[in-house]
Amino acid sequence: MDPAAMLLLAAGGAAIGAVGGLLGIGGGVIAVPLLLEVLAARGLPPDAATPIAIGTAQAVILLSSVSAALAHHRRGSVDAGLLRAWLPAVALGGLAGLALSPLLPVTLSLASFALVSLALAISLLRPAAAATGTEIPRGPLPPAAIGLLSSALGVGAGTLSGPVLGMLGVPLTRAIGAGAVFNLAVATPAAIGFGAMGMVDIPATLLLALPAMATAPGFAKLAARLPVGRLRLAFALCLLAIAARVGMRLLG
């Protein structure tokens, strides 16, 4: 791997740790596009690069989410009741997505990834509701769908659960803490499965995960103090750029 690619991945890893700490996001939306760029520079065609990018992203999410989840737990922002209600369905959906992923055509995977990034950006650009309720959303469909899409597309489960829980009236701090744990529930079997298939690039995983693990705890502490509106805007713009880049890759 050339020095420029190593520097790009290390910077991306630091960004993954930042968004994981601040917003409970697993970082797949950052890792997958970066990995596609690095693998394309190595000469891998999209059919070969996409499953490796998704598998490596799941390994990165697993490692980086450990430090983020622990940091949110120390801050008291992990809601045990919400985890009991949603975690089983998220995990089962993740297993279904893991079985589905090898069957998806590469173009469909990339198109779905771009659409998910775009939808998340739009949800973040909308004014955030001042949710203060304590009710826990019920029903298996939303968490199972989150787990399935996260596992199949290499997106951290917290990336999807945060906006969904927000729309269901869950306060941001509770959604962020739960998302960090959902990341672990989905990424653990996904990383093992992709690794067993030889679809995890170990050097790239370390270059992304180590900076992420180092930066996540500090940004988790900042999450309670930084203005949420600006964070949402910055991440929405990042998602829009990612969706556009993946879309351009699809168009050729």
C-alpha positions as CSV (number, residue, x, y, z in Angstrom):
1,M,0.0,0.0,0.0
2,D,1.4,3.4,-1.0
3,P,2.0,6.1,1.6
4,A,-0.8,8.3,0.2
5,A,-3.4,5.5,0.6
6,M,-2.1,4.8,4.1
7,L,-2.5,8.5,5.1
8,L,-6.0,8.6,3.5
9,L,-7.1,5.6,5.5
10,A,-5.6,6.8,8.8
11,A,-7.4,10.2,8.3
12,G,-10.6,8.4,7.5
13,G,-10.2,6.3,10.7
14,A,-9.9,9.4,12.8
15,A,-13.1,10.7,11.2
16,I,-14.8,7.4,11.9
17,G,-13.9,7.7,15.6
18,A,-15.1,11.3,15.7
19,V,-18.6,10.5,14.3
20,G,-18.8,7.3,16.4
21,G,-18.1,9.3,19.5
22,L,-20.3,12.2,18.7
23,L,-23.3,10.6,17.0
24,G,-23.0,6.8,17.7
25,I,-22.3,6.2,14.0
26,G,-20.4,3.0,13.1
27,G,-18.4,4.7,10.3
28,G,-19.2,2.4,7.4
29,V,-20.5,5.4,5.4
30,I,-16.9,6.7,5.6
31,A,-15.0,3.5,5.4
32,V,-16.7,1.9,2.3
33,P,-16.1,4.8,-0.1
34,L,-12.5,5.3,1.1
35,L,-11.9,1.6,0.6
36,L,-13.4,1.6,-2.8
37,E,-11.0,4.4,-3.8
38,V,-8.0,2.6,-2.4
39,L,-8.9,-0.8,-3.9
40,A,-9.6,0.8,-7.3
41,A,-6.2,2.4,-7.2
42,R,-4.8,-1.1,-6.7
43,G,-6.5,-2.2,-9.9
44,L,-9.4,-4.2,-8.4
45,P,-12.6,-4.1,-10.5
46,P,-15.8,-3.1,-8.7
47,D,-17.1,-6.7,-8.6
48,A,-14.0,-7.7,-6.5
49,A,-13.6,-4.4,-4.6
50,T,-17.1,-4.0,-3.3
51,P,-17.4,-7.1,-1.1
52,I,-13.9,-6.5,0.3
53,A,-14.8,-2.9,1.1
54,I,-18.0,-4.0,2.9
55,G,-16.3,-6.8,4.8
56,T,-13.4,-4.6,5.8
57,A,-15.8,-1.8,6.9
58,Q,-17.6,-4.3,9.2
59,A,-14.4,-5.2,10.8
60,V,-13.6,-1.5,11.3
61,I,-17.0,-0.9,12.8
62,L,-16.6,-3.8,15.2
63,L,-13.2,-2.5,16.5
64,S,-14.0,1.2,16.6
65,S,-17.4,0.7,18.2
66,V,-15.9,-1.1,21.3
67,S,-14.3,2.1,22.5
68,A,-17.3,4.3,21.5
69,A,-19.8,2.0,23.3
70,L,-17.7,1.9,26.4
71,A,-17.3,5.7,26.4
72,H,-21.1,6.2,26.0
73,H,-21.7,3.7,28.8
74,R,-19.4,5.6,31.1
75,R,-21.3,8.8,30.3
76,G,-24.6,7.0,31.2
77,S,-26.1,7.5,27.7
78,V,-26.8,3.8,27.0
79,D,-30.5,3.1,27.7
80,A,-30.8,-0.5,29.0
81,G,-34.6,-0.6,28.3
82,L,-34.1,0.5,24.7
83,L,-31.4,-2.1,24.2
84,R,-33.7,-4.9,25.6
85,A,-36.5,-3.8,23.3
86,W,-34.5,-3.4,20.1
87,L,-31.2,-5.3,20.3
88,P,-32.6,-8.9,19.6
89,A,-34.3,-7.7,16.4
90,V,-31.3,-5.7,15.3
91,A,-29.0,-8.7,15.8
92,L,-31.4,-11.1,13.9
93,G,-31.8,-8.6,11.1
94,G,-28.0,-8.3,10.9
95,L,-27.7,-12.1,10.5
96,A,-30.3,-12.0,7.7
97,G,-28.3,-9.2,6.0
98,L,-25.1,-11.2,6.3
99,A,-26.8,-14.1,4.4
100,L,-28.2,-11.7,1.8
101,S,-25.1,-9.7,1.1
102,P,-23.3,-12.3,-1.2
103,L,-26.4,-12.5,-3.3
104,L,-26.7,-8.8,-4.1
105,P,-25.3,-7.6,-7.4
106,V,-22.5,-5.1,-7.0
107,T,-24.4,-2.3,-8.7
108,L,-27.4,-2.9,-6.4
109,S,-25.2,-2.8,-3.4
110,L,-23.6,0.5,-4.4
111,A,-26.9,2.1,-5.5
112,S,-28.4,1.1,-2.1
113,F,-25.4,2.5,-0.3
114,A,-25.7,5.8,-2.1
115,L,-29.5,6.0,-1.5
116,V,-29.1,5.2,2.2
117,S,-26.4,7.9,2.5
118,L,-28.7,10.4,0.7
119,A,-31.7,9.5,2.8
120,L,-29.7,9.9,6.0
121,A,-28.3,13.3,4.9
122,I,-31.9,14.5,4.2
123,S,-33.0,13.3,7.6
124,L,-30.2,15.2,9.3
125,L,-30.9,18.4,7.4
126,R,-34.4,18.4,8.7
127,P,-35.0,20.3,11.9
128,A,-34.5,18.0,14.9
129,A,-37.5,17.5,17.1
130,A,-37.0,18.4,20.7
131,A,-37.7,14.9,21.9
132,T,-37.8,14.5,25.6
133,G,-40.1,11.5,26.1
134,T,-39.2,8.3,27.9
135,E,-41.4,5.9,25.8
136,I,-39.5,3.1,24.1
137,P,-40.6,2.4,20.5
138,R,-42.0,-1.1,20.1
139,G,-42.3,-3.6,17.2
140,P,-39.7,-5.7,15.5
141,L,-39.8,-4.3,12.0
142,P,-37.7,-1.1,12.3
143,P,-34.9,-2.7,14.3
144,A,-34.8,-5.8,12.1
145,A,-34.7,-3.6,8.9
146,I,-31.9,-1.6,10.4
147,G,-29.9,-4.7,11.2
148,L,-30.4,-6.2,7.7
149,L,-29.4,-3.0,5.8
150,S,-26.5,-2.4,8.0
151,S,-25.0,-5.9,7.6
152,A,-25.7,-6.2,3.9
153,L,-24.3,-2.7,2.9
154,G,-21.5,-2.3,5.4
155,V,-23.2,0.6,7.2
156,G,-22.9,0.9,11.0
157,A,-26.3,0.0,12.6
158,G,-26.0,3.2,14.6
159,T,-25.9,5.2,11.4
160,L,-29.4,4.0,10.6
161,S,-30.9,3.7,14.1
162,G,-30.1,7.3,15.1
163,P,-32.3,9.0,12.5
164,V,-35.0,6.3,12.9
165,L,-35.1,6.6,16.7
166,G,-35.2,10.4,16.4
167,M,-38.2,10.1,14.1
168,L,-39.9,7.9,16.7
169,G,-39.4,10.5,19.4
170,V,-36.3,9.1,21.2
171,P,-34.0,11.9,22.5
172,L,-30.7,12.2,20.8
173,T,-28.5,11.2,23.7
174,R,-30.4,7.9,24.1
175,A,-30.3,7.2,20.4
176,I,-26.6,7.8,20.2
177,G,-25.7,5.5,23.1
178,A,-28.0,2.7,21.8
179,G,-26.5,3.1,18.3
180,A,-23.0,2.5,19.5
181,V,-24.2,-0.9,21.0
182,F,-26.2,-1.8,17.9
183,N,-23.0,-1.3,15.9
184,L,-21.4,-4.1,17.9
185,A,-24.4,-6.4,17.6
186,V,-24.4,-6.3,13.8
187,A,-20.7,-5.9,13.1
188,T,-19.5,-8.8,15.2
189,P,-21.1,-11.7,13.1
190,A,-20.6,-9.7,9.9
191,A,-16.9,-9.2,10.4
192,I,-16.5,-12.9,11.3
193,G,-18.5,-14.0,8.2
194,F,-16.7,-11.7,5.8
195,G,-13.4,-12.6,7.3
196,A,-14.2,-16.3,6.9
197,M,-14.8,-15.6,3.2
198,G,-11.5,-13.8,2.8
199,M,-13.2,-10.4,2.3
200,V,-11.5,-8.4,5.1
201,D,-8.3,-6.5,4.2
202,I,-6.4,-6.7,7.5
203,P,-3.9,-3.8,6.9
204,A,-6.7,-1.5,5.8
205,T,-8.7,-2.5,8.8
206,L,-5.9,-1.6,11.2
207,L,-5.2,1.7,9.4
208,L,-8.8,2.7,9.8
209,A,-9.7,1.1,13.2
210,L,-6.7,2.2,15.3
211,P,-7.2,5.9,14.8
212,A,-10.9,5.4,15.3
213,M,-10.4,3.7,18.6
214,A,-8.1,6.4,19.7
215,T,-10.4,9.3,18.8
216,A,-13.8,7.9,19.7
217,P,-13.6,8.3,23.6
218,G,-12.6,11.9,23.4
219,F,-15.4,12.9,21.0
220,A,-17.9,11.0,23.1
221,K,-17.0,13.3,26.0
222,L,-17.5,16.3,23.6
223,A,-20.9,15.1,22.5
224,A,-22.7,16.6,25.5
225,R,-21.1,20.0,25.0
226,L,-21.0,20.7,21.2
227,P,-24.0,22.2,19.5
228,V,-26.0,19.3,18.0
229,G,-27.3,21.4,15.1
230,R,-23.8,22.1,13.7
231,L,-22.8,18.5,14.1
232,R,-25.9,17.3,12.2
233,L,-25.2,19.8,9.4
234,A,-21.5,18.8,9.1
235,F,-22.3,15.1,8.9
236,A,-25.2,15.7,6.5
237,L,-22.8,17.5,4.1
238,C,-20.4,14.6,4.4
239,L,-23.1,12.1,3.6
240,L,-24.2,14.1,0.6
241,A,-20.6,14.1,-0.7
242,I,-20.3,10.3,-0.1
243,A,-23.6,9.7,-1.9
244,A,-22.5,11.8,-4.9
245,R,-19.1,10.1,-5.1
246,V,-20.6,6.6,-5.0
247,G,-23.2,7.7,-7.5
248,M,-20.4,8.9,-9.9
249,R,-18.7,5.6,-9.5
250,L,-21.9,3.8,-10.5
251,L,-22.2,6.0,-13.6
252,G,-18.7,5.1,-14.6
